[in-house]
Amino acid sequence: MKEEKNKEKSGSLFIDLFKWKMNKKELQNQVENYNTLGLSQSVRKISGALLVLSAVLTFIFMILEWTTEEVLLDVFLFLILAFFVYKGKKIAIIIAMIYWTIVKGIQFVENPEGIIVTLIWWAVFMSVFWKAYQVEKAREISLEQKKENEKEEPRASLYCPNCGTKVEENANFCRKCGREVK
């Protein structure tokens, strides 16, 4: 019994960064606790934090002159994407995945010796971005279902229960006797 519970529990944060697939229970937890999960539990927040971290590291590398000033555009784009990813915008997550892949591809072309580090960084970021996208997609479906459930149920009768006068579908009161019909 304890072994099953241990299998269900998530591994360490570091190991989880390399997992691309979320189980249904974790996805449901991410959607239901969307605004209350902390930075280390919310994949949306982790995605934003990784983009901010990347922007900070890139800026530091520029200051230390390990890279050119042209990466300032990367810093700017990472920060903008971090904001919109944190806000839960699916398009920002998709752009971040594409942009991150391009950046890592360029790094590989410029420095093929660093392929291991480049692939690890790419895998970690992409895993978290993909999970964040899955959460946003599931959340969108959940919100749509919630809206459907909140829609008004059709009335059983379109006649006033007091005087029997036919009542228009959207009316709140009977136009003959004034009784509330909703």
Summary of the structure (lengths in Angstrom):
residues: 182
radius of gyration: 25.5
end to end distance: 52.2
largest distance: 86.2
contacts: 452
relative contact order: 0.10
helix: 65%
strand: 2%
